Amino acid sequence: MKKIIRFVQNHSLSILAAFALFIGTNAATPATFLMTHQPECPKELLK
């Protein structure tokens, strides 16, 4: 148990950075999907 606590104390900023990167990518993915979604153009507009 002491090894786990020591590991978390020594690598707390790395764990925090990895968690922040995970949250950031999960938050940005749906937003960029909605921005790049382009529905099909109706044929009436192409005439």
N, C-alpha and C positions, 0 to 999 in steps of 0.2 A: 504494500500500500504506500509505503514511503517513496518507492521508486516512481510511482504514478504521480504523486503530489510533487515531487522534485522535477519530474519531466514537465508537468504543466506550468510550474513556476518558471522554469528556464526557457520554455518555448511559448509563453503566453502571448507575446506579440505576433509570433508567426501563426499561432492558432487563430488569433483575432483577425489577422490579415486574410487568411484563407476563408474564414467565415464571411468577412466583408465582401470578398470577391465572389463567393457563392451567392450571397444575397443580391449583389449588384447585377450579376448576369441573369439571375432569375427575374429580376424586376425589369431589366431592359429588353429581354427577349420578346415578351408580348407587345411591348410598345413599338418595337421596330417591325414586327410582323404586321401590325395594323397600318403602319406608315407605308409599307411596301406593297400592300394588297391592292391590286388593281382589277376590278371586276371586268368581265368581258363587255366590250362595246356593243350596243344594239345595232342591228343591221340598218335600221332606219337612219341612224346618224351617219353612216358611211356613204349614203347616196348623195 
